[in-house]
Amino acid sequence: MKRTTSAKHFLLLPLMLLAVQAQAQLYKSVGPDGKITYSDTPPQANQKLLEKKELSGSVSTANFPYELGQAVSKNPVTIYTAANCAPCNDGKNLLKSAGVPFSEKTVKTSEDIEKLKQISGDTQLPVMQIGSKKLRGYNADDWKAAVTSAAYPASNMLPPDYRYPAAESAAPTAPATTAGEKPAQQKKPANVPSKKPASENDFRF
């Protein structure tokens, strides 16, 4: 019997390829010395996993044109910002005018600052992570060059109804338990600093 393939299946394939989501995960772990680490990669053998979180700020590429969807899948953009940071706002405005989707991580607490240091090695803001490349501070020419080298379209190709994901904390806390649900039993590591708000003096803009 001759096997035929419906044309509908060929039409579904590119749609499935476009429905790729730039997934992001955050791992919270503790080392033998009690130091808390936040990372987007699983903890090492000598570290204990405390929490694994799916970041809802991930950018969905389902409705993007093919060229834009490929750029987002291969080189997703995440920016780290703080309140009252004019360069942070300039960086966001540049990306939005260029039609570059991004996830925003806010730095407000001491734990957020530790996460920022692990990402960039500094406290300078903003930080743009585009694929494996990280840019500290805002420089319009450098950011434009990074976007171009990451194969983002030269013109804004975002759908008219696109909405950027809501900003999330750089080091989010564990979600609250629902009624009747028992929280996981975890031992608090020694010498873990308490979570406190950061001041503007903690950052460099």
N, C-alpha and C positions, 0 to 999 in steps of 0.2 A: 504494500500500500504506500502510495506517495504521501510523504508528510509535508504539510503546509504550515506556514507560520503566519498568524494573523498580523496584518499591518498595525493593529492596535498595540501589539507587543513592542514593535519597533518605536512607536511613539512614546510608550511609557518609559523606555530605557533612559532617554535624556532627561526626562522629568525626575526620575529616581536619582540620577547623578547630581542634579541640581539641588535635591533635597538633602544636602549634606550640612551638618551642623558643626561649627567649630567648637567642639566640646572643651570644657575647662573643668579641671578638678583641683581641689586644694587638699593637701595632706598636712595634718597637724601631728607632729611626733615629738618624742622626748628622748634625749640621748642619755648615756650613762652618767653624765655630769649634771643631769637635771635641766639642761637647756632645752627650751621649746623651739622647734623649727617649723616654719611654714614653707611648703614647697609644692610645685605643680608636678613633681615626680614622687613615686612611692619612697618611703623611708628606707634607709640602708639596714643591713643586718643587725647592727648594734644599736638601732633606734627602735623605740616602741611606738606603734601607731596609736594615737589617741582619738583621731577623728578624720573622716574622709567626707568631703562635701562636694556635691555637684554645684557649680556656680551657675545660677540662673541667668546671669548676665551674658551668657554665651550668645553669639550672633548666629541667627538662623539664616541660611542662604537659600531657602526654598524658593523664594520669588525673585531671586536676583538673575540678571542676565548672565550668560555662561562665563564671560570674561571676568566679571566682578566676583562671581561665585568661586571661581578657581583661585583668585587672588586671596580671598578671605579664607578659604580652606587651607591654602599653603602657607600664608603669612598673616594670621590673625593679628589684630591690633588691640593692645591693652594699654591704657594710660593711667598713671597714678597721679592723683591731684589732691589738693587741700583747699579748705575754705579761704577766702580772701587772698587768693593767689592769681594775680593778673596774668602771668605767663601761662598758667594752667588754662585759663579761659581763652587766651589767644590760641593755644594749641588745639583746644576743642573746636573753636570756630574755624580754624584752618582745615581740620579734618572733615568737618561737616560741609564746608563750602566745596571741598574736593570730592565729596560723596564717598568718603571712606568710613565704613562701619567700624565701631570700636566698642570695647567694654571699658567701663570706668571704675577704678578702684580708689576709694577715698581714704586718706590717711588722717585719722583723728585721734587715735589712742597710742599709748606706748607700744602695744602689740602691733598696731599698724606700722609704726616706725621700724620695729624689728623686721617685719616682713619687707618693708621698703629697702632696708639695708641688705637683706638677703638677695633681693632682686637686682639692685644696682650698686651695692657696696657703698652707698652714700645716702645723705638725707636731702639732696637737692631735688626740687620739684619744678616742673612736672617731669615724669619719666614716661617715655613712650617705648613700649616693647612691640616690635613688629617682626613676627617670625622669631628667629633666634637673635635678632639684633636689638640692642638697647641704646636709647639716646637719653642722656641726662640733661635737664634744662631745655628751654625752648629756644630754638633758632629756626626761623621760618625756612631758610634755604636748606638746612640740614634735614628738616622734617619732610620737605617736598622731595628732596633727593631720595630719602629712604622709601617714601611711598612709591616713587617712580621705579626704583630698583626692585621693589617687591611686586611689580607687574600690575599695580592697580591702574584702572583705565584713566586716560588723560582727562576725560570729562566726567561729570557727575552722572552716574548711571543708576542711582538708587531709585526704587519705585516711589512714586509720589506719596503713597500712604505709609512709607517706612517710618518706624519710630525707634529711636535708639533705646537700648536696654537701660533700665534704671541703674544708677550707680550703686555699688556695693562696697562694704568695708573691705579694706585690703586683707584684714585678718578677722573674718567673721566669727562670731561665737557660735556655739552649738545651738541648734534650734530648740525651742522650748518643747517640753513633752506635753502631749495631749492628755485629757482626763482619762484616768484609769491606766495610763501607760507608765511603767516603771522605768526611771532613768537608769542608764548603764552605770554599773559600779566601777569607778575609776579612782585609783590612788593619786592624790595630788603630789606631784614631784616636789622635792625640797628646793627651797630658794627660788621659787617661781615668782617673778614680780607681779604685783597686782595690776589689773588693767586700769589705767587712768587716762584722762584726756591729755592730749598733747597741746602745747602752746605753739604760737607762731615762731617763737625763738628756737624751736627744735628743727626748723626747716631752713633750707637755703633756696631762694627763688631767683 
